Amino acid sequence: MLDVITYYIKKLPIIILITIITSLIGSLYLNSINTINYKVESSIILKSSNQEVTSVELSLNQALLPTYKEIVKSKLVLNEVITNLNLKYNYDELKEMVNTTSSLDSNIIKITVTNENNNNIKAIVNEIVTVFSDKIDDIYHLNNVSILEEANSITIISSYYWYLLIFALSGTVISLILIGILYMFDNIIKTEKDIVKKTKIPLLGILKYTSNKTEINKNDDIKNIRTNVLFSMIDQTKKTILITSSNPKEGKSYVSANLAASFTELGYKTLLIDADIRKGRQHYIFNVFNKNGLSNTLLLDKFDILKQVQKTKIDNQYILTMGAIPPNPSEMLNSHKFDQLLKQANAAFDIVIIDAPPVNIVTDALILSKKVSQTIIVVKANMTSYNDLDKSISKVKDNLTGIIYNMKDEQ
């Protein structure tokens, strides 16, 4: 339920936009039609036919109220009103304009006429009262109808804002329904539970909402991931970890940098290789020069990896930056020289972490995954789709250790 609410909150701008659009459409429509009605009201009271009022007459008048209200709107009365005033309305149209109300504890009947045209509206009400009184006298031979309040003032009723509110609420409801349908058919990963349920791949950890900067952040989430990674490497002699993602901007570089730094806390001599030669950014994260990087090293006939790496400000933390962008990154990573570089790295360092390009974008991560002891895929909440994740898993499934669920906004 919480993920549904979160999904709706993220789509709040769409809800507001659709509500505004429907309100504007409603406003344009309402301006093109008449939304003003005029109302006139008159009151009559059922009195005693004699000077003295008896309880019997009061009861009789009370009993006659429903019948009188029906007579007011009957053809007998309204057709005569139409004839007397030479109105252009037919009976049904006039009946739609007339309304009668009364309370249970009084003998008063309120006769109201409402119309979008105020012509003759007061005359109509007064004529209805006159004709009604005459018909009561003809039918019941009673003179018990008296005018309590004549139709004098005209009340203007505007339904513009009421209808505008209906348009706005309709837009909100429509947007909520549309977003609900989108949620049902949305292919984007929204919760970590869905990952485990649908992929059956172990979840190594979750990066929750913390700092959105790329600076090194040794928080508890990274430590939990580190612990799970160490458990997965117990039986491995080479501790070489490849970290990739399905698509760009899903947090793989952030995870690589922070996980490498976290291993140094346990005394591990750690090397981070930025193998994203096209768009690497580890030199920005660690604030080091991008010199003698990976691509430069692979162009040398002979090299010593210890002379190519740079020491960071973190104890036991070393980095091999991406180097210059070559025309053939995939061929360089699939070369014998890269195998030699990886062999030297495994001999000189306790942990080697490789930040690889997104596996669904280029073949680099697929090539590298066959050269390391384990591969980790970073999944970005509300960005990575199940289809993209399935493709990634199928490409690196041979030594895929697990998935890291990244809930952070920016990396």
N, C-alpha and C positions, 0 to 999 in steps of 0.2 A: 504493500500500500504506500509506503514511504517513497519508493522509487516512482510511483505514478504521480504523487504530489510534486516531487522534484521535477519530473518531466513537464508537468503543467506549468510550474513556476518558470522553467526555462523558456517555455513557449508563451509567456505572458505578453511580450511585445506583439505577437501575432494576434492574440485575443483582443488586445487594445486596438490594434490596427483595424481588424474586422469590425469591431464595435463602432469605431469612428466612421468607417466607410458606410456601414448600414445606416448610421445616424445621419450622415450627409445625404445619402440617397433618400432617406425618409423625409428630411427637411426639404429637399428639392420637390419631392412629390407632394408634400403637404402644402407647400407654397403655391402649387398649381391647382389646388382644389380649395373649396370652402370648408374651413374647420370651425366656423363660428355659427352658433345657434342662438336664437332669441326665445326667451321663455316668459310667459305671462301666466299669472296665477290668480284665481278667484276662489273665494270660500263661501259655501252655503251652509246653513244650519237647519236641521229639522226641528221645527218648533211645535208648540201645542196649537191645535186649532181653536182652543178656548183660551180665555184669559188665565184660568188656573191650570197649572201643569200637574197632572196626576202621574203616579208611578206606572200606571197602565200605559199611558201615552208614551212615557219615556221608554218603556220596554218595547212598545210597538215601533217607535222610531229606530231603536237600536236594531230591531229585527229587520227593518226595511232598508238599512244601510247598504248591504250587499246588492240588493235588487236595484236600488236607486243608482248605484255606481254603474251597473250594467246598462240601465236605461240611458244614462248620460252618453254612453258610447254606442247606443243602438242606432240602427238605420232610421228608426222613427224620428229621432232627435236630429241626428247629423245631416240627413238628407234635407230636412226642412231648413237647417242652418245654411246649407249650401245654396238652396233656392233663394232664401231671404236675402243673403249677402251676394248672390250671383258669383259664387266662388268658382275657380277653375279646377278645383280638386274634385275627385270622385270620393265616394264613401270610404273606401279602403285607405286612401291617402290621408283623408282627414282623421280617420280613426287612429292611424299610426301617430298622428301629431298629438292626440288627446290622451291624457292620463288622469286617473282618479285615485285618490288616497284618502284613508280615514283611520282613526285610531279606535281601539276597542272601547275605550272609556269615555268617548264623546260622540255627539251627534253631528259632527262637522265633516263635511266632504270638501276636499280641496280638488278643484278642477284646474289642470295645467295644460297649456298648449305650447308645444315646442316646435319651432320651425327655423330653417336656415334663412327664411325671408320674413322680415318683420312687418310686411304690409298686411294691414287688416287683422293683425294677430290679437290685439286687444278687443276689436269688434267681434272676432270669432268667439272668444271666451265669454264675453257678455251676452252674445246671442245664444250660445249654448245654455247658459243659465236661464235665460228668458224662456226659450223653447222647452227646456226641461221642466221648468215650473208649470208651464201650461199643460204639458203632457201628463204630469202627475195629477193635476186637477182633473183632466179628462179621464184618466184611467181609474184613479182611486177616489175621485171626488173629495180630495183632501187639499186643504190650503195650508200645508205645514212646511213649505220651503221658503226660507228667508235668506236674502243676501247678507252675509256677514262681512265680506270684504270684496269690493269690486276690483276688476282688473284695471289698474292704473299705471303701474310702472312695468317697464320691460327690462328683464335681466339678460345680460349678454353672457353667453357660455362659450368659452373657447376650449376646444379639445385638442389644440395644436400640440401642447407639451405632453399631454397624455399619450397621443399617438406617437410622438417623437420618442417617448420613453419605451413604448412597445417596440419600435424599430430598433432602438439601442439594445434592449433586452433580447430581442430576436437575434441580433448580430452576435451577442455574447453566447447565447445558447448554441447557435450554429457553429461558432468557433470552437466551443467546448466539445461538441459532437465530432467535428472534423479532426481535432487534435486527438480525441479518444480513438478514432479510427486509425489515425497515423500511428498512434502508440501500439495498437494491436498488430499492425503490419510493419512496424519499424524494425529494421534489421540491425540497428545499432546496439552495441553492448551497453547495458545500463547498470548492471549489478555484477558483483564478483560471483554471486551464487549461480548466475546464468552460465558463466564461463565453465565452472566445474561440472555443472549439470549437462551442458551441451557438448563439451569437448572431451571430458574425462581426463584432461591433462591436469597434473598437480598445480595448485596455486601456491607459489612461493612466498607471496606477501602482497600487501596493499599499501600503496602510498596515498595517504589521506591528504586533505586540504591543509597545507602548511604555507611556508614561504613560496612565492612563485618566482623567486630569483634563481639564477643558475649557479649561485655560489655554493660551495661545499656545505652540505647540511647533514651532519651525522645524527639523525634523529632515531627514535625507537623503531620506526617503520623500516628503515634501512638495516638496522641491527637484526630485526626479525628475519628479513630477507637473507642477510648474511648467514645467520644460523642455519636456515633451511638449505642454503646452497652448500654450506660446509658438510651437512649431513649427507647430501647427495654425492659428495666427492670422497667419501670415506675409503672406498675401495679403488680409487683412481690414483695412479702414479703421477700422471700429468694433470696439473690443475690449471687447465686453460679454458676460460669461459668466454663464449661468444654471446654478445647481447645485441639483439636486433628488434625490429618491429615490422608491422605490416606496411605502414605508410609513414611519411615524414611527420614530424611534430607530434609524435606520440610519447616522447619522453625517454627514448633509449639512451641518448647521450647523457642526460641528467642521471639516469639510473647507473650507467657505467661509471661515471665520475664519482658518485657518492658511494657506490658499492666498493670501488677500488680503495677509496679513502677509508672506508669502514674496516676493511681487512687489516690496515696498518695498525689499528687500535689493538689488535691481538698479537702484534709483533711480526706479522707477515710482511716480507719484502715484496712489494706489489708493483707490477708494471701495467700501465694502461696504454694500449696501442689504439690509436685513432685510425682505423682502417676504412673510415668513410672518406676516402681520398677526394671525392668530388665536393662534398659539403661538410667536411669535418669541422668541429667547433670546440674540441677539447682544449686547444691552446687559448681560447677565449675564457673557458671556464676556469682553468688553472692559471690564467694570466701569465703565460710563457710565450716566448717567440716560436714561431712556426719555422724553425730552421733544422736542417739535418733530419727531416722527418722521414716517414715510412717510404714515400715514393723516392726521395733522394737516396736513402740507404739502399733500396733495391736496384738502383742504377750503378752502384759501386761494384767493382770486380770482387773486392774483398772488404769485409767490414767486421767490426767488433761491436756488438749491440750495446755494450756498456759505454762505448764512446759516442754512440748516437742518441741515447736517451738523455732526457733532462730531469734533474731532481726538482721536485716541487717544494713548496714551503711546508708540506706535511712530511714528517719523519717516515722513512721507509717507502715513500710514494714517488714513483718515477713515471715518466710519460714519454711516449714516442708519438709526436704529433703527426698530422697527415702529410706534411710536406707539400711540395709543389704539385699542382693538378696536372697529371699526365694525360696523354691522349688515349691510353689503353689501361685503365685501372683494373679491369677484370683479368686481363692477361698477366699483369704484374702480381696480383694476388694468387693466381693459379700457377705461378712460376716455381722453379726449384729453389730460387734464391729466397722466396718467402718461406719455404719449408725450412731452409737453413736458419733464417732469422727466428722462426718460431722455436726451433731446436735450441738455439742459443738462449732465447728468452726463458724457456723451461728450465735450462740448466742454471741460469743466473738468478732467477727469481722464484719465490715460493708460489705466488699467484700471478697469473697473466690474464688480464681482462681485455677483450677486443670489442671495440665499439664499431659495429658493422653497419653498412647502409640498410635501409628498409628492404626486406626480402622480396616484397612484391613489386619493387620499382626496378631494381637491377639484379643481376645474377651474382653479385659479389658475396652476399651473405650465404647463398647456397654453396658457393665454392669454399668459403671459409668454414662452414659448418662441418665439412668433411675432414677438417684438419685439427679440430679442437676436441676436448674431452666432453664438453657439454654445451648446449645452446639454450638460451633463455629468450622468450619473446615478451616484449612489453606491450601491453594493451591499454589504450587510452579510453577512459570512461566517456560515454556519449560522443565518441568519435570513431573508434574502430568498429567495423561491421563484422557480423558473424561470417559473411562470405569471405571477407579479406583475411580474417583469422584462420578460417579453414584452409585457404590457399597457403598461408604461411606455414601452418602445421604440416601440410602435405609435402612441403619443400624441405623442411628441416627435421622431419619426424624421427630420423634414424638415431639422433642423439639429443633429442629435445628433453630437457630436464623439467621445465615447468614454465609457468606464466606469471608475470608480475602485473598486477592491476593498478594502473596509475589514475588516481582521481584528482591529481593536481591540475590547476588551470593552465599554467604556462611552464615551459621548460626552455 
